[in-house]
């Protein structure tokens, strides 16, 4: 586990954006977010969410709310889960991810470019939880409910998107320059559990599977389709579980 107690938390986290994460944008950690940063709770308000999604959807010839919301959510989950998993695996901390403590910095086209956390997070003390429930309850669940409510897409689509990003990030962490054996075992284990520690269904359970192909290769397949094909110019992704249109 990488630790450097002599540097501020924001610098420690930014220093981890190397190897497979070097192209990503590190988040900010600032008690006072910049004026252009939007409170994450704004995106629970239907009118505010609609405004951003319509702006994001202008890149497509046809505005299909389900497909557009699904694509937008992928940017959000990347901006959220990359720093959370890097911090947890390499710094032994977890970030304050509750929506009421989080701000979003958007690109001009409406996609989430980076996040701003108001605090540096909390140290992990025990192995009682492989993933803090507040990530699910205080961040993912309310935002997914808002996205599903606006777009009409099933919440399962957005949970699947989050799970896909989560699993992909864990795979990339294995190739991080600071990676240690077993570093993500607890997080990998979390994805294999049907139930959370409190007995509820785990909405991130097994988001992808790996299928052997006739040529001996292995194909990564999502558990659920992300419905991006509803946007005509996008079609099916390379991990889609559905049959491609002929």
C-alpha positions as CSV (number, residue, x, y, z in Angstrom):
1,X,0.0,0.0,0.0
2,X,1.4,3.4,-1.1
3,X,1.4,6.1,1.6
4,X,3.0,9.5,1.8
5,X,1.9,11.3,4.9
6,X,4.2,14.3,4.2
7,X,2.1,15.4,1.2
8,X,-1.5,16.8,1.2
9,X,-4.2,14.2,0.3
10,X,-5.0,15.8,-3.0
11,X,-1.3,15.5,-4.1
12,X,-1.1,11.9,-2.9
13,X,-4.1,11.0,-4.9
14,X,-3.0,12.8,-8.0
15,X,0.3,11.0,-7.9
16,X,-1.5,7.7,-8.3
17,X,-2.8,8.7,-11.7
18,X,-0.1,6.7,-13.5
19,X,0.1,3.6,-15.5
20,X,-3.4,2.6,-16.7
21,X,-4.9,5.7,-15.1
22,X,-2.5,8.4,-16.6
23,X,-5.1,9.6,-19.1
24,X,-7.8,10.2,-16.4
25,X,-8.3,13.5,-14.6
26,X,-7.6,13.5,-10.9
27,X,-10.3,15.0,-8.7
28,X,-10.0,18.1,-6.5
29,X,-10.0,18.0,-2.8
30,X,-11.0,21.4,-1.5
31,X,-13.0,22.6,1.4
32,X,-14.3,25.4,-0.8
33,X,-15.1,24.1,-4.3
34,X,-14.4,26.5,-7.2
35,X,-17.4,28.6,-8.3
36,X,-18.0,26.6,-11.5
37,X,-18.4,23.4,-9.5
38,X,-22.0,22.2,-9.1
39,X,-23.3,20.5,-6.0
40,X,-24.0,16.9,-6.8
41,X,-27.4,17.2,-5.2
42,X,-28.4,19.5,-8.1
43,X,-28.6,16.4,-10.3
44,X,-31.4,15.0,-8.1
45,X,-33.6,17.9,-9.3
46,X,-35.4,16.8,-12.5
47,X,-35.1,20.2,-14.2
48,X,-31.4,20.5,-13.5
49,X,-30.7,17.0,-14.6
50,X,-32.7,17.4,-17.8
51,X,-30.8,20.6,-18.7
52,X,-27.4,18.8,-18.4
53,X,-28.5,15.7,-20.2
54,X,-30.0,17.6,-23.1
55,X,-26.7,19.5,-23.4
56,X,-24.8,16.2,-23.4
57,X,-27.2,14.7,-25.9
58,X,-26.6,17.5,-28.5
59,X,-23.7,15.4,-29.8
60,X,-26.2,12.9,-31.2
61,X,-28.5,13.4,-34.1
62,X,-31.5,12.2,-32.1
63,X,-32.1,12.8,-28.4
64,X,-33.1,9.4,-27.0
65,X,-33.3,10.0,-23.3
66,X,-32.6,6.4,-22.2
67,X,-29.5,6.0,-24.3
68,X,-28.3,9.5,-23.6
69,X,-28.7,9.1,-19.8
70,X,-26.9,5.8,-19.9
71,X,-23.9,7.3,-21.8
72,X,-23.8,10.3,-19.4
73,X,-23.8,8.0,-16.4
74,X,-20.6,6.2,-17.6
75,X,-18.7,9.5,-17.4
76,X,-20.0,10.1,-13.9
77,X,-19.1,6.6,-12.7
78,X,-15.6,6.9,-14.1
79,X,-15.1,10.2,-12.3
80,X,-16.4,8.8,-9.1
81,X,-15.0,5.2,-8.9
82,X,-11.5,5.7,-10.2
83,X,-10.4,8.0,-7.3
84,X,-12.5,6.0,-4.8
85,X,-10.9,2.7,-5.8
86,X,-7.4,4.1,-6.1
87,X,-7.7,5.8,-2.7
88,X,-9.0,2.7,-1.1
89,X,-6.5,0.2,-2.6
90,X,-3.4,2.3,-2.6
91,X,-3.8,4.9,0.2
92,X,-5.9,2.8,2.7
93,X,-8.7,5.4,2.8
94,X,-12.1,6.0,1.4
95,X,-13.4,9.3,0.1
96,X,-16.4,11.2,1.4
97,X,-18.7,10.3,-1.5
98,X,-22.1,11.3,-0.2
99,X,-23.8,13.5,-2.8
100,X,-24.4,16.3,-0.3
101,X,-20.6,16.5,0.2
102,X,-19.6,16.3,-3.4
103,X,-19.4,18.8,-6.3
104,X,-19.1,18.1,-10.1
105,X,-17.0,19.9,-12.7
106,X,-18.6,19.6,-16.1
107,X,-17.1,19.9,-19.5
108,X,-18.8,22.4,-21.9
109,X,-20.7,19.5,-23.5
110,X,-22.2,18.4,-20.1
111,X,-20.2,15.4,-19.4
112,X,-18.7,15.0,-15.9
113,X,-15.0,15.9,-16.2
114,X,-13.9,15.6,-12.6
115,X,-15.2,15.6,-9.1
116,X,-14.4,17.9,-6.1
117,X,-14.4,16.3,-2.7
118,X,-14.6,18.6,0.3
119,X,-12.6,16.4,2.6
120,X,-9.7,14.0,2.2
121,X,-11.6,11.0,3.5
122,X,-11.3,8.5,6.3
123,X,-8.7,5.8,7.0
124,X,-9.8,2.2,6.8
125,X,-9.5,0.6,10.2
126,X,-11.0,-2.9,9.9
127,X,-12.1,-5.4,7.3
128,X,-15.8,-5.3,8.4
129,X,-16.9,-4.0,5.0
130,X,-15.3,-4.7,1.6
131,X,-17.1,-1.6,0.3
132,X,-18.6,1.2,2.4
133,X,-22.3,1.1,2.1
134,X,-22.4,4.9,1.9
135,X,-21.0,4.6,-1.6
136,X,-24.1,2.7,-2.6
137,X,-26.7,4.4,-0.4
138,X,-25.6,8.0,-0.3
139,X,-24.3,8.4,-3.9
140,X,-25.1,5.7,-6.4
141,X,-28.6,4.8,-5.4
142,X,-30.1,8.4,-5.3
143,X,-28.4,9.4,-8.5
144,X,-29.4,6.2,-10.3
145,X,-33.0,6.8,-9.1
146,X,-32.9,10.3,-10.6
147,X,-31.5,9.1,-13.9
148,X,-34.0,6.3,-14.2
149,X,-36.8,8.7,-13.3
150,X,-35.9,11.2,-16.0
151,X,-35.0,8.8,-18.8
152,X,-37.4,6.0,-18.3
153,X,-34.6,3.5,-18.4
154,X,-34.5,0.7,-15.8
155,X,-32.3,1.4,-12.7
156,X,-30.6,-1.9,-13.5
157,X,-29.0,-0.3,-16.6
158,X,-27.3,2.3,-14.5
159,X,-26.3,-0.2,-11.8
160,X,-24.8,-2.3,-14.6
161,X,-22.9,0.7,-15.9
162,X,-21.5,1.3,-12.4
163,X,-20.6,-2.3,-11.9
164,X,-18.9,-2.4,-15.3
165,X,-16.7,0.6,-14.5
166,X,-16.0,-0.9,-11.0
167,X,-14.8,-4.2,-12.4
168,X,-12.8,-2.6,-15.2
169,X,-11.0,-0.3,-12.7
170,X,-10.1,-3.3,-10.5
171,X,-8.6,-5.0,-13.5
172,X,-6.6,-1.9,-14.3
173,X,-5.4,-1.6,-10.7
174,X,-3.6,-4.9,-11.1
175,X,-1.3,-3.2,-13.6
176,X,-0.7,-0.1,-11.5
177,X,3.0,0.6,-10.8
178,X,2.3,0.5,-7.1
179,X,0.2,-2.7,-7.2
180,X,0.8,-5.3,-4.5
181,X,-0.4,-9.0,-4.5
182,X,-3.9,-9.3,-3.1
183,X,-4.4,-5.5,-3.0
184,X,-7.9,-5.7,-4.5
185,X,-9.0,-9.1,-3.2
186,X,-11.7,-7.7,-0.9
187,X,-13.1,-5.6,-3.7
188,X,-13.1,-8.5,-6.1
189,X,-14.8,-10.6,-3.5
190,X,-17.5,-7.9,-3.1
191,X,-18.5,-8.2,-6.7
192,X,-19.1,-12.0,-6.2
193,X,-21.6,-11.5,-3.4
194,X,-25.3,-11.7,-4.1
195,X,-26.1,-10.0,-0.8
196,X,-24.7,-7.0,1.1
197,X,-23.6,-7.3,4.7
198,X,-27.0,-6.2,5.8
199,X,-28.8,-8.8,3.8
200,X,-30.0,-6.6,0.9
201,X,-29.4,-7.6,-2.7
202,X,-26.0,-6.4,-4.0
203,X,-26.8,-4.2,-7.1
204,X,-23.2,-4.6,-8.3
205,X,-23.2,-8.4,-8.2
206,X,-21.1,-9.9,-11.1
207,X,-21.5,-7.1,-13.6
208,X,-19.4,-8.9,-16.2
209,X,-18.4,-12.4,-17.2
210,X,-15.6,-13.8,-19.3
211,X,-16.5,-16.2,-22.0
212,X,-14.2,-18.6,-23.8
213,X,-14.4,-18.3,-27.5
214,X,-13.9,-21.1,-30.1
215,X,-10.5,-19.7,-31.1
216,X,-9.3,-20.0,-27.5
217,X,-9.6,-16.3,-26.7
218,X,-11.7,-14.8,-23.9
219,X,-14.4,-12.3,-24.4
220,X,-15.5,-9.9,-21.7
221,X,-19.3,-9.6,-21.7
222,X,-21.5,-7.3,-19.6
223,X,-24.2,-8.9,-17.6
224,X,-26.7,-6.4,-18.9
225,X,-26.8,-4.2,-22.0
226,X,-26.1,-0.5,-21.5
227,X,-28.7,0.3,-24.2
228,X,-26.4,2.6,-26.0
229,X,-27.7,1.1,-29.2
230,X,-30.8,3.2,-28.7
231,X,-28.7,6.1,-30.0
232,X,-28.5,5.2,-33.7
233,X,-24.9,6.4,-34.3
234,X,-23.5,4.4,-31.4
235,X,-24.8,0.9,-31.9
236,X,-23.7,-2.0,-29.7
237,X,-20.5,-1.8,-27.6
238,X,-17.8,-4.5,-27.7
239,X,-18.9,-6.1,-24.5
240,X,-22.6,-6.2,-25.2
241,X,-24.5,-9.4,-24.2
242,X,-27.1,-8.9,-27.0
243,X,-26.7,-10.3,-30.5
244,X,-25.5,-7.6,-32.8
245,X,-27.8,-6.5,-35.6
246,X,-26.9,-8.1,-38.9
